[in-house]
Structure formats: C-alpha cells, structure tokens
C-alpha cells in the first residue's frame, strides 16, 4: 500500500479546490472513464429479413481501450468492470430496394434481453435510409454485456440492410466517472 505525501493543501475561496504539490519524483494518477470502445461497420452492408430483429454487426473497432468489445463473433461489449456506462448506437437501415420503409426499431439489449427500444415510424411518408439513434445509461456488474439489435418493416416484405458507412453506423460505450 502506498502513502500519499503532500507538500501543501490549500483551500481556494469559492470552489474549495485543493492544490497538491508534486516534487517531480512521484506521479499522480487520476480516475479514467475506461473501459471504453467505439465500433463501426466497414466491410459490407449487413442484410437481414423483413420484420425480424437481428443483431447488428459492428465489425471494425475505432478504439477499444481494454479489448472488451468482440468485433468478430458476438458483436458485444462486456466491460468486466462494474459501474454506470453511457451506451450509444446509430444505424442507417433501409429496405434493400430503398423505397418502401414503413417503420423500424433500434434496440439496446443487456444480457440478451431488451433494455431500451427506439422506433422510427414513417408510415404514410416516404423516407430514404433513415439514421436511427439510441442511447442509455446502464448499470453493469462484472459479467453483464450489451448488444445492439434492429428491425425494419418494409412495404414489400423484402430483404433489408444496415448500410456500410463509418460515419453513420456506430456502437460505443464508456464508463461514467463520479456517479
């Protein structure tokens, strides 16, 4: 166990800040908001059946501070560090013919069950490849994991796709500090 030795502690009027003098022989380590990751889809469009929930496959890591995101098999984040995390995702989803969008969902799953569901309903209005977004603050224990699912319900019942694109399709999370 280490002992913190401080050269001076001073109270600053108004905000109660503390100054810790460092003599250059020691380092001060702060709290970080890791594990953290962000992934995207880069190899090809992901196709899936109409009106069926499918796990979105974000297959390329933008960053992964602790190697906690599986970008090749399960497409899930398992932080293994308990705490509150900000989880976010977006996806450009559309029918393969790109004209018959009715409605769709993007969903955060925690431990294999729906945690939060966002719907985009465009029945009666033509839309072309809507970008769907979702986010949540989620409590994790050391064994919890999170995944992103989606579905599209099109007018023609054909095949649907998550479009290729680094800027539009992202899935990420990071540990919150101080909560």
C-alpha positions in Angstrom: 0.0 0.0 0.0 1.3 3.5 -0.9 1.2 6.6 1.2 0.3 9.9 -0.3 2.7 12.6 0.8 1.6 16.1 0.1 3.7 19.2 0.1 0.8 21.7 0.6 -3.0 21.6 0.7 -4.7 25.0 0.3 -8.4 25.9 0.2 -9.2 28.3 -2.6 -12.1 30.7 -1.9 -15.3 30.0 -3.7 -14.7 26.5 -5.0 -12.8 24.6 -2.3 -10.1 23.4 -4.7 -7.1 21.5 -3.4 -3.6 22.0 -4.7 -1.3 19.1 -4.4 2.4 20.0 -4.9 4.4 17.3 -6.8 8.1 17.4 -6.3 8.8 15.7 -9.6 9.7 12.4 -8.1 6.2 11.0 -8.0 3.2 10.7 -10.3 -0.4 11.4 -9.6 -2.9 9.1 -11.4 -6.4 10.2 -12.0 -9.6 8.2 -12.4 -10.3 7.3 -16.1 -13.6 6.5 -17.8 -12.5 3.1 -19.2 -13.2 0.5 -20.4 -14.5 2.3 -23.5 -14.9 1.4 -27.1 -16.4 2.5 -30.4 -17.0 0.3 -33.4 -18.5 0.7 -36.9 -19.5 -1.4 -39.9 -16.9 -1.3 -42.7 -16.7 -4.5 -44.7 -20.1 -4.6 -46.5 -23.8 -4.0 -46.0 -25.4 -6.3 -43.5 -28.6 -7.9 -44.9 -31.5 -9.3 -42.9 -35.1 -10.4 -43.3 -38.1 -8.1 -43.1 -39.9 -7.6 -39.7 -37.2 -9.6 -37.8 -35.0 -8.4 -35.0 -31.3 -9.0 -35.9 -28.1 -8.3 -34.0 -26.2 -5.5 -35.8 -22.7 -6.5 -36.6 -20.4 -3.5 -36.0 -17.3 -5.3 -37.3 -14.4 -2.8 -37.0 -13.1 -1.1 -33.9 -12.4 2.6 -34.0 -10.9 2.2 -30.5 -11.1 -0.3 -27.7 -9.2 0.7 -24.5 -9.3 -2.7 -22.8 -10.2 -5.2 -25.5 -13.7 -5.6 -24.2 -15.6 -5.4 -27.5 -15.9 -8.5 -29.6 -16.0 -7.2 -33.2 -15.8 -10.6 -35.0 -18.0 -13.2 -33.3 -20.6 -11.9 -30.8 -20.5 -8.2 -31.6 -21.0 -7.3 -27.9 -19.4 -5.2 -25.2 -18.5 -6.9 -21.9 -16.8 -4.3 -19.8 -16.0 -6.7 -16.8 -15.7 -3.6 -14.6 -18.8 -2.7 -12.5 -20.3 0.8 -12.8 -22.5 3.0 -14.8 -21.9 3.3 -18.6 -23.1 5.5 -21.3 -24.1 3.3 -24.2 -24.9 4.6 -27.7 -25.6 3.4 -31.2 -26.7 4.5 -34.6 -27.5 2.7 -37.8 -28.6 3.6 -41.3 -31.3 1.0 -42.0 -33.4 0.5 -45.1 -35.2 -2.0 -47.3 -32.9 -3.3 -50.0 -35.0 -1.5 -52.7 -34.6 1.6 -50.5 -38.2 2.9 -51.2 -40.6 1.0 -49.0 -39.7 2.0 -45.4 -42.7 1.7 -43.1 -41.1 1.6 -39.6 -38.2 0.2 -37.7 -36.5 -0.1 -34.4 -33.0 0.1 -32.9 -32.7 -1.7 -29.6 -30.1 -1.9 -26.8 -30.1 -5.5 -25.4 -28.5 -6.1 -22.0 -27.6 -9.7 -21.2 -29.8 -11.0 -24.1 -33.0 -9.0 -23.2 -34.4 -5.8 -24.5 -33.2 -2.8 -22.3 -34.3 0.2 -24.4 -36.1 0.4 -27.7 -36.3 3.4 -30.1 -38.8 3.4 -33.1 -38.9 5.4 -36.3 -42.3 5.3 -37.9 -42.7 6.7 -41.4 -45.9 5.0 -42.5 -47.7 7.3 -44.9 -44.4 9.3 -45.6 -41.7 8.2 -48.0 -38.3 8.1 -46.4 -34.9 7.0 -47.8 -32.4 5.3 -45.4 -33.2 7.0 -42.1 -30.4 7.2 -39.5 -31.7 5.7 -36.2 -30.1 6.6 -32.9 -30.4 5.2 -29.3 -28.6 5.7 -26.0 -28.9 4.8 -22.4 -27.0 5.0 -19.1 -26.8 1.4 -17.9 -25.6 -0.2 -14.6 -23.1 -3.1 -15.3 -21.8 -5.7 -13.0 -18.7 -7.7 -13.8 -20.5 -10.2 -16.1 -23.0 -8.0 -17.9 -22.8 -7.4 -21.6 -24.6 -5.2 -24.2 -25.6 -5.7 -27.9 -27.5 -3.7 -30.5 -30.4 -5.2 -32.4 -32.7 -3.7 -35.1 -35.6 -4.5 -37.4 -37.1 -2.9 -40.5 -40.7 -3.4 -41.6 -41.0 -2.5 -45.2 -43.9 -2.2 -47.5 -42.7 -5.0 -49.8 -41.6 -7.5 -47.2 -38.2 -7.9 -48.9 -34.7 -8.1 -47.6 -33.4 -5.2 -45.5 -29.9 -3.8 -44.9 -27.7 -1.9 -42.5 -25.8 0.3 -44.9 -22.0 0.3 -44.9 -20.6 3.5 -43.6 -18.1 4.6 -40.8 -19.8 7.9 -40.2 -23.4 6.6 -39.8 -23.2 3.2 -38.1 -21.6 3.3 -34.7 -21.8 1.4 -31.4 -19.9 2.6 -28.4 -19.8 2.8 -24.6 -17.7 4.3 -21.9 -17.6 4.2 -18.1 -19.0 7.2 -16.3 -17.0 8.8 -13.6 -18.4 10.1 -10.3 -21.8 8.5 -10.4 
